[in-house]
Amino acid sequence: MPLGTWLKAGTSATALVLAMAGAATAAPAAAPAAQAATVTLRYDDSRAAGWEAAIAAGVASWNANVSNVRLVEAAPGTAAEIVIVATTGWPQATLGPVRPGRQVRVELGSQAVDQGFNKTRIAAHELGHSLGLPDTKPGPCSQLMSGSSAGTACTNATPNATERSRVQSAYAGGLAALAPADNRILIDAP
C-alpha cells in the first residue's frame, strides 16, 4: 500500500478514535445504584397516655440512627405494626423484627419509672425489641439494649454501632418481610 493511502487510513482511524472518545465522555453518567428499600413501620401510641414525649424521642432516635427502617405514627383508624400501650407493670415488648403487615406489642410500664428509670430510654429500648434486638444484660449505659442493668442514672436512648448494625441487617433491602417471626415477649424487669 502506498504511503499516501497509509496516511489517509491513519488519519481516518485517528478521527474515528477521537470522535468515539468524545462521544464517550459526553455520554451521561451511569445511573447511581438503586438505594436499598426502606421498610416503613407504623406505630400506634393512642393507648400510651403520659408517654407521648418519650415515644416521640425514642422514635426520633431510631429514625436518626438507622436507614433501612423508618418508624412513623399510624393515622387514626389504620393498622399499625407496633402497638404501644401504657401499663402499671414492668416494660415489655414482643421480640421482632416486626414485619410489615404483622403486629407486635410494646408495653411501657410505670413500675420502671416509679423506680427511677428514664422514660425516653425505656421507650427507645422497647422499640429496639420490636426491631429485633434482644436484651444485652448486664451491660453498660452505652448499650441501649442493656436496659435496666445500666442503672437508673442512665438516660442514653441512642443505639450503639452494634445495635444499629443489627437493625440495618434485619431490614436490609426491605427483606424484613421474609425474616422469621420470633414472637417472644421480653420483660425488662431488673
C-alpha positions in Angstrom: 0.0 0.0 0.0 1.4 3.4 -0.9 2.4 5.8 1.8 -0.4 8.3 1.0 -3.0 5.6 1.5 -1.5 4.7 4.8 -1.6 8.3 5.9 -5.3 8.6 4.9 -6.2 5.4 6.7 -4.2 6.5 9.8 -5.9 10.0 9.8 -9.3 8.4 9.3 -8.7 5.9 12.2 -7.4 8.7 14.4 -10.5 10.8 13.7 -12.7 7.8 14.4 -11.0 7.2 17.7 -11.2 10.8 18.7 -14.9 11.0 17.8 -15.7 7.9 19.8 -13.7 9.2 22.8 -15.6 12.5 22.6 -18.9 10.7 22.5 -17.9 8.5 25.4 -17.0 11.5 27.6 -20.1 13.4 26.5 -22.4 10.4 27.4 -24.4 10.9 30.6 -23.1 9.3 33.7 -24.5 5.9 34.5 -27.5 6.0 36.9 -26.5 5.5 40.5 -27.2 2.1 42.1 -30.7 1.8 43.4 -30.9 2.7 47.1 -31.9 -0.1 49.4 -35.6 -0.2 50.1 -36.6 1.4 53.4 -39.2 -0.6 55.4 -41.8 1.7 56.9 -43.4 0.5 60.1 -46.3 2.3 61.7 -46.8 2.6 65.4 -50.0 3.4 67.4 -49.5 5.1 70.7 -53.1 6.1 71.2 -53.2 3.9 74.4 -49.9 5.2 75.9 -51.1 8.3 77.7 -48.3 10.1 79.5 -45.6 8.5 77.3 -46.1 10.6 74.1 -42.9 12.7 74.5 -40.8 9.7 75.4 -42.2 7.7 72.5 -41.6 10.6 70.1 -38.0 10.9 71.3 -37.4 7.1 71.1 -38.8 7.0 67.5 -36.6 10.0 66.6 -33.6 8.3 68.0 -34.2 5.2 65.9 -35.0 7.2 62.7 -31.9 9.2 63.1 -29.7 6.2 63.5 -30.9 3.6 61.0 -31.9 4.0 57.4 -33.3 0.6 56.4 -36.4 1.0 58.6 -38.5 4.1 59.4 -41.0 4.4 62.2 -44.0 6.6 61.5 -47.1 7.3 63.6 -50.1 5.4 62.2 -53.0 7.6 61.1 -56.1 7.2 63.3 -58.1 4.2 62.3 -55.3 2.5 60.3 -53.5 -0.7 61.3 -50.1 -0.4 62.9 -47.2 -2.9 63.1 -46.2 -1.7 66.6 -49.0 -1.2 69.2 -47.7 0.8 72.2 -49.7 0.8 75.5 -49.1 2.2 78.9 -49.3 -0.3 81.8 -48.6 -0.4 85.5 -46.2 -3.3 85.4 -42.6 -3.6 84.0 -41.9 -2.6 80.4 -42.1 -5.4 77.9 -42.2 -6.0 74.2 -42.6 -8.6 71.6 -39.2 -9.5 70.0 -39.1 -8.7 66.3 -38.0 -7.8 63.8 -41.6 -6.9 63.2 -42.6 -7.4 59.6 -44.8 -5.1 57.5 -48.4 -6.2 57.9 -47.7 -8.1 61.1 -48.0 -6.8 64.6 -46.0 -6.6 67.9 -46.9 -5.1 71.2 -44.9 -2.7 73.4 -45.9 -2.1 77.0 -44.4 0.9 78.7 -44.7 0.1 82.3 -44.8 2.7 85.0 -43.2 0.4 87.6 -39.8 1.1 86.0 -40.5 4.9 86.0 -41.5 4.6 89.7 -38.2 3.1 90.4 -36.3 5.9 88.7 -35.7 4.7 85.2 -35.8 7.2 82.3 -38.9 7.2 80.2 -37.2 8.0 76.9 -34.6 5.3 77.4 -37.4 2.8 78.2 -39.4 3.7 75.0 -36.3 3.5 72.8 -35.2 0.2 74.4 -38.7 -1.4 73.9 -38.8 -0.2 70.3 -35.4 -1.9 69.9 -37.0 -5.2 70.8 -39.7 -4.6 68.2 -36.9 -4.1 65.7 -35.3 -7.4 66.6 -32.9 -6.7 69.3 -32.7 -8.9 72.5 -31.5 -7.6 75.9 -27.8 -7.4 76.4 -27.9 -7.7 80.2 -25.8 -7.0 82.1 -24.4 -4.1 80.1 -23.1 -0.6 80.2 -25.2 2.6 79.7 -23.7 2.9 76.2 -25.7 -0.2 75.1 -29.4 0.8 74.7 -30.4 -2.8 75.0 -28.7 -3.2 78.4 -32.0 -1.8 79.7 -32.4 -1.7 83.5 -28.9 -3.3 84.1 -27.3 0.1 83.3 -29.0 1.6 86.4 -31.4 4.5 87.0 -28.8 7.2 86.3 -28.5 6.0 82.7 -30.5 8.2 80.2 -28.9 7.0 77.0 -31.7 6.5 74.4 -29.3 6.1 71.4 -28.5 2.7 69.9 -24.7 2.0 69.7 -22.9 0.9 66.5 -23.6 -2.8 67.0 -27.2 -2.3 67.7 -27.6 0.0 64.7 -25.8 -2.6 62.5 -28.1 -5.4 63.7 -31.2 -3.5 62.9 -29.8 -2.4 59.5 -29.1 -6.1 58.7 -32.6 -7.2 59.8 -34.2 -4.8 57.4 -31.6 -4.8 54.6 -33.1 -4.5 51.2 -36.6 -4.5 52.6 -36.2 -8.2 53.4 -37.7 -7.9 56.8 -40.9 -9.3 55.3 -39.1 -12.6 54.8 -37.5 -12.8 58.2 -38.9 -15.5 60.6 -41.0 -14.2 63.4 -39.9 -14.9 67.0 -42.9 -13.6 69.0 -41.2 -14.0 72.4 -42.2 -11.4 75.0 -39.3 -9.8 76.7 -39.9 -8.4 80.1 -37.4 -5.8 81.2 -37.5 -6.2 85.0 -34.2 -6.0 86.7 
